[in-house]
Amino acid sequence: MSDSRLNSVRHGRADGAAGVRATPLHHRALATLVAGRGQTAALAERIGTRFGLCLPTTPRRVSSGSVAFVGVGPGRWLAMDETGDGLAFETALVEAAAGHASATDQSDGLVLLRLSGPDLRRALAKGIGIDLHPAVFRLGDAATTPFALIGTTLWRIDGGGHAHDLTVEIAVARSYAADFLQALTEAAAEFGFDLHPTARG
């Protein structure tokens, strides 16, 4: 995403702490992994051997070291590597999944954001049709769902020091990223919306 789309810090309510915060996560390698027919079990074994984790069979995020996989559908995953080398990550996936799945680099096709804040759930509720209450949407849970008619995949992560915050990471197609940010800005404006233009994540 170009900096021209991320050139503001505070939107909406100007006083007090922001109720919603967004930070772009640059320098992550992203790829889709799609199992062949009847190959899910064999693929899971190969991925487990290569990356040291169990592929989720439900909409969840699992991770090991710098690598994570998010279940986005039957036999489909969004894979990511925080080291950020898309070509190397795609190659590693292709080698691990040989004969069992296809892997495609999506590092340039998706924008990844971390969203947090005490009012994030209320802001997202304006455009999303699932319950994000922490009692329902637990750590590691994921969902593929539209926000304001824009397709997204999101998953809940540990918010660290913000005990009362909901913290999620969300992937959006780059071609719709500007529209997504506009919709999110409008939804979060009443709570105060901080958009941080640069970050490594």
PEKA-V54378 format. One record per backbone hydrogen bond with DSSP energy under -1.0 kcal/mol. NH is the residue of the N-H (numbers start at 1). CO is the residue of the C=O. If there is no record, write none. Layout:
((NH/CO) (NH/CO))
//
This chain:
((5/2) (6/3) (11/193) (13/189) (19/191) (19/192) (20/192) (21/116) (22/194) (23/114) (24/196) (25/112) (26/199) (29/81) (31/79) (32/104) (33/77) (34/102) (35/75) (36/100) (39/36) (43/39) (44/40) (45/41) (46/42) (47/43) (48/44) (49/45) (50/46) (51/47) (52/48) (60/58) (61/140) (62/69) (64/67) (67/64) (68/80) (69/62) (70/78) (71/60) (72/76) (73/76) (76/73) (77/33) (78/70) (79/31) (80/68) (81/29) (82/66) (84/81) (86/84) (89/85) (90/86) (91/87) (92/88) (93/89) (94/90) (95/91) (96/92) (97/93) (100/97) (101/97) (102/34) (104/32) (106/30) (110/106) (111/172) (113/170) (114/23) (115/168) (116/21) (119/19) (120/117) (123/119) (124/120) (125/121) (126/123) (127/124) (128/124) (136/133) (137/133) (138/136) (140/156) (141/138) (142/59) (143/154) (145/152) (147/150) (148/127) (150/147) (152/145) (153/171) (154/143) (155/169) (156/141) (157/167) (163/161) (165/162) (166/117) (168/115) (169/155) (170/113) (171/153) (172/111) (174/109) (176/173) (177/174) (180/176) (181/177) (182/178) (183/179) (184/180) (185/181) (186/182) (187/183) (188/184) (189/185) (191/188) (192/189) (193/11) (194/20) (195/9) (196/22) (201/26))
//
